[in-house]
Amino acid sequence: MIKKKIFNAGQNLASGALMCMLALAATLAMAPARAQQPTQPQPRTAPSAAPGRPAAASIVDLPGAAPRNAVGALLDRIESGTVSAPQWAEVRPVTLAQLEDQLRRPELQASIGKGSIAVLYPNVDEPFRSAFVSMIQGIEERTKLRVRSYPVDPKVDTAELNTTLKHNGTRVVIALGRQGLNATAGLDREISVLVGGVLLLSESENVAGISMTPDPALLFARLRALLPELRRVIVVYNPQKSEWLMKLARDAARAQGLELSSHVAGDLARAAQLYPQLINAADPRRDAVWLPHDTTTVEESTILPLVLRESWNSGVPLFSSNVLHVKKGALFAMVPNNVELGRTLASSAMGMIAGDAKRRSLVPLRELQTAINVRTANHMGLNLGYQQQRAFDFVYPQP
């Protein structure tokens, strides 16, 4: 029964050495009297840190992490082959819960050839930190393993980080945020990298993972659900930043029976010139303006106020990929569901460890929630009742 419960914990530990370890732990748990020997226990000394290894304080274990104890010492000695029968009496009896907890240690997983997952995330303050903590929560929920998490600064020592990851048997790194991605530059090729929580990634960066840019297919589906008579989406973009997204958007618009009217602006001045022309020529009943994540054409201090004003005055619906724009007057936007994003990243990471060889690329975010501005909706003649508002995750202005 003990071995069955442990296998049900999701570990798949099948090596001969591990089976011996389980039998040994069960014997110890059923026979506590053996541990009471008159022999004086020998003091143990902690092993010295390997040259170049960073201090333990640089590693952040999420809640639930336990220090090494007698069970951990027993596992190490069994793995090394140094344990002998007379020494068993030095180890206290262990419970099944203690044994299962130790079996989840990333270093033990690595020792039997599975490898472990590590997370690199920016060492930032609130409110940004909470988003990354939520992603890590989702990663742990999906893997059902304690994941080693490393907060990284812009000037992180990548060589030292690489040494630490290799020592812990890391097979896949999930890099969150731009700082997390930058920290992977010095990692060995044997360590695979998945990216999440980063905006404006392009195909030229040659990375695999999930961009924080919402999938146009989900944006356009929500748009058609709100405004069934809509026929055209107008967008202004910088091809150096958003060409990969426009390719997806054209297919997504076609699938929804929409026309994507895309206009190139290589700089802020051109964007400021285009928006008034396009919005004034638009039909409020059939056209809508989309603001993608593009720092050139959706610049916050000049362009955004201009577009919001033109949209409000003309009645042309304005929707965005940035939830902050809803608070300022856009009709609706989609916002990341960070816990779900973590789960999806974890699934991909586990697939890579299991030997899934399919080519991975950058994909837009599909783990999304939706926010709506009911004041803007009312201004445009879209009166949403209580039940319709409940279909949205966030409603602004907040009551």
ABEGO torsion letter per residue (X at the ends): XAAAAAAAAGAGBABAAAAAAAAAAAAAAABAAAABBABBBBBBBBBBBBBGBBBAAABBBBBGBBBBBAAAAAAAAAAAGABBAAAAAABBBBBAAAAAAAAABAAAAAAAGAEBBBBBBBBBBOAAAAAAAAAAAAAAAAAGBBBBBBBBBAABBAAAAAAAAAAAGBABBBBBEAAAAAAAAABBAABBBBBBGBBGBBAAAGBBEBBABBBAAAAAAAAAAABAABABBBBBBBAAAAAAAAAAAAAAAAAAGBBBBBBBBABAAAAAAAAAAAAAABBAAABBBBBBBBAAABBAAAAAAAAAAAAAAAGBBBBBABAAAAAAGBABBBBBBAAAAAAAAAAAAAAAAAGBABBBBBBBBABBBBBBBAAAAAAAGBBBBAAAAAABABBOBBX
